[in-house]
Structure formats: C-alpha cells, structure tokens
Amino acid sequence: MGTDDRRSVKLTVRVIPGAPRDEFSGVRDGRAVVRLQARPVKGAANKALIEFLSETLQASPQDIHIMAGHHSRNKTLRVVGLTAAQLKQRLRQGGAL
C-alpha cells in the first residue's frame, strides 16, 4: 500500500464514488478503499480524494499527486514529505487500517 524513497511515499487506493460520506472503508487487494460523496464527473472525485487525503494525512493538497488512474477507480498517488511509516501511522489514525 505504501512505499517510499525518503522524500515521498506511494499510496494505492480504490475509490468508490457516490457514497453517503467521505470515509475509509478498509483495505482490499493491498489498496486503501476510499468512499467519496463526489461523483466521477469532470474530475470532482479526484479533487475530493486529494482533499480527503490531505486532511487525513495532514499533508498539503499540493503535496498529493495522482500518478496513475486519473480515469479509473484504482489510483496510485505520491505524497511528498511523508515516509512509509508516517503514512501508515496517519492512515491508522484516520481509520483506514
């Protein structure tokens, strides 16, 4: 779910749009499952995902980048400024793990 290169960490997620509220919903196939209220229309779900992760991970939205899966439910993100250990701790605190 998370690997790092000392300056950033990779995070893989499965997004489920159109949920009643924004929340983590466990881990499936090694990916954090994120339920979002936003619909996948004109990038709304991607924007909501970055905002949700920004709050949960205590990271700036500018430090969270979608590297792959812009038009897919399965996404790979890079979070600058966190290590894999910090990522896991913050995901645990946010209810993802």
Secondary structure, 3 states (H helix, E strand, C coil): CEEECCCEEEEEEEEECCCCCCEEEEEECCEEEEECCCCCCCCHHHHHHHHHHHHHHCCCHHHEEEEECCCCCEEEEEEECCCHHHHHHHHHHCCCC
